[in-house]
């Protein structure tokens, strides 16, 4: 049975040891991980802190896994503060006596054999007559009066006690202020065991050196040994064989030097642990798996992630984790790891990125799989796939290839497609690979055509980026590209592969762990390859694709034809009837009965006749308006008095329920005409009534074409949602709101609105029946030929090109990338151009007033436009502008913030290019009060000489503004050069 091991980390925590204390927490976390995952509790960690006898009674403090939890140990380390230390030496003798006593107590109480290992972190020698000690008597008395401290005060006595107890000691020692003092201190610790010279005291390097020592003591290789060094002063350890330290260690004035040794250590038999069973244990033991994932969850932080790059045990376990890519815990870890990398800087970041790159290298697994097939060749006409390399493929980044499974972006797909287009099928004459297809490590750079489908598509990227493999999702994406491009070599295999994995590679039931499968890229790709999806997957991706296209088309302009809206000031053809009361021909829309008009009813006969005589119109024309509520057309007799939005008599009633206006609809223009007295008669038959404008010589005057965004049409006609696959009419409003809500991504649509969108398996979309008339309203008015419009909308939205041209740069963009130039006019420009246009307005530069308005309609932009593209200029753009001359340049003063005239245009050959324009008034003020050359604060000298000591600490001359380092140099300058104002 392997013995228990007590590992002591003994750290000097006086004022000079701040970086060691900082590194201690990171070291302990790694030690915890190795102890837990490799030794599984056989090694017990102890943390011992020591100071000096001038720092109070608690010279030594201690936490141990035998008596405390890991959390308590970490809290103890976090509370350690580097302070104290009255003389150069520290109380290391007391700390070592404490360790020796603790080991003896553990061994006496333990029923099994135990071993101990000590690591010392220090930058000071022990108390000794030759080390300028002031507190050596305090330590001597404390040790001699403590009966458990049997190692003694004498350094050589302590050495012998640890040797007798078989406790190896290793020391990490920093450089002191001179090489001789460093050598003298190192000499003491080299009497106990090997000494590592810590030349770089960064937290990362101290932790790395500590773990490098421990890994070697465990029998593992440490790849960064060349970064560290061991030192010794005396080559012959027999020199430490004296009886007392005073007779052995030289005086402080001795000129000692250190000899450097390799950072190499022999393994300790009781620290050696076989790691070969770890893969099998990880695969079969669920409890061990949970332990590994938990430990790595704590290690994958910006503070500790570097441990993975040099700790071979953790690296081995990480590779085991990487093989379980379908495990949701792996996805969580990799996501956390990807967030850690940006938080690192410099060499640390580069080291982690390189390690991540190497952790994805599956060259050995690829070699074993392919060579196993190669050795089983029985025929002589075996076919393999090779890659015809070119300069384009040589620049491929393996990270781009691996990203294909997460997001099949155009760049990633383009990269994979470039690989597919350079694949070649080769038949081997003798059944064996030809020279040049296997590298010096035995890794083949070809793919046998008889590889299983999953391996064939997974290994494809290995041909361009050796060792890189696709996950199942990445392989499926590659297969889809082979199908869509009709790849001559791979298309049949791709069909078979995609059908074989159908329903297994899209984990929609755990989509929260794989949010990438609900990205826009996946939605578009899977819509193009619907034949490889299950019915349930089809429901999800068809719905999301329709909503995606609806979002893209939200701002798409749709031209619709509706009945023309009359203009109040213009006369329009109308049907009139004669009022027998006022004896005037009045529009039928104003007749209350067959022979009485509304004017007579409202004003009485006398006033009605006066009004009619004042507003005489032709017998077949009236001033017509459209009710803004019910959208019926009616006549007005006194148009000059209508100064508000028109409303018909019925819509003006403040009663509930509001009466319904009696109207008649024209079958051609679809306008509704008010007919209170029911005087409009339809012709016999089913042809319907036609209004007089439609019967006129120019019937097109009765209709007009309006341009309406697609989003507006959908929001005002919820029943159109069925044309886009929606089958729940009562919840159409929710569907439309979600479809156009840009703040809700597709992952949220699936996870947060699953019950609404996918909760009940919808039936096949039921199109409207042929005999049902579709009515589509725009601004409350029915549009013409709604059936054709619906078909065109569905085609254009789901299959058409949802792109347009920027009216400034004339490049083509998707519709969401184009905005109104000012928020008021319909002219669209790309975000880059509009940002550049309004971004020209900058403080300190020439002001061009054209950039304060829309480049097209010349209206002032909406405030939201300034907030988005030039927040700093919003106040200026919304304030009244001063009167400006056309023949002068104006600038935005960087000091007072006002618009001031710069110069006449005749005085400048070109437009002034200024970055910090200052108006004449501000320049004059600056000339009166000079600025401090450091903080630029204007300064007024009320009294005294020209020497100014600014509140920022700068010395300067008030006369010339020159800055100086001190008051003396300022006065010297004043006497020699600036003799004004002395």
Secondary structure, 3 states (H helix, E strand, C coil): CCCEEEEEEEEECCHHHHHHHHHHHHHHHHHHHHHHHHHCCCEEEEEEEECCCCCCCCCEEEEECCCCCHHHHHHHHHCCCCCCCCCCCECHHHHHHHHHHHHHHHHHHCCCCEEEEEEEEECCCECCCCCCCCCHHHHHHHHHCCCCCCCCCCHHHHHHHHHHCCCEEEEEEECCCCHHHHHHHHHHHHCCCCEEEECCCCHHHHHHHHHHHHHHHCCCCCCCHHHCEEEECCCCHHHHCCCCHHHHCCCCCCCCCCEEEECCCCCCHHHCCCCCCHHHHHHHCHHHHHHHHHHHHHHCCCCCCCHHHHCHHHHHHHHHHHCCCCCHHHHHHHHHHHHHHCCCCHHHHHHHHHHHHHHCCCHHHHHHHHHHHHHCCCCCCCEEEEECCCHHHHCCCHHHHHCCCCCCCHHHHHHHHHHHCCEEEEECCCCCCCCCCECCCCCECCEECCCCHHHHHHHHHHHCCCCCCCCHHHHHHHHHHHHHCCCCCCHHHHHHHHHHCCCCCCCHHHHHHCHHHHCHHHHHHHHHCHHHCCHHHHHHHHHHHHHHHHHHCCCCEEEEEEECCCCCCCEEECCEEEECCCCEEEEHHHECCCCCEHHHHHHCHHHHHHHHHHCCCCCCEEEEEECCCCCEEEEECCHHHCCCCCCCCCCCCCCCCCCCCCEEECCCCCCEEECCCCCCCCCCCCCCCCCHHHHCCCHHHHEEEEEEEHHHHHHHCHHHHHHHCCCCHHHHHHHHHHHCCCCCCHHHHHHHCHHHHCCCCCCCCCCCCCCCCCCCEECCEEECCHHHHHHHHHHHHHCCCCEEECCCCCCEEEHHHEEECCCCCCCEEEHHHHHHHHHCCCCCCEECHHHHECCCCCCECCHHHHHHHCHHHHHHHHCCCCCCCCCEEEEECCCCCCEEEEEEHHHCCCCCCCCCCCCHHHHHHHHHCCECCCCCCECCCCCCCCEEECCCCCEEECCCCCEECCHHHHHHHHHHCCCCCC
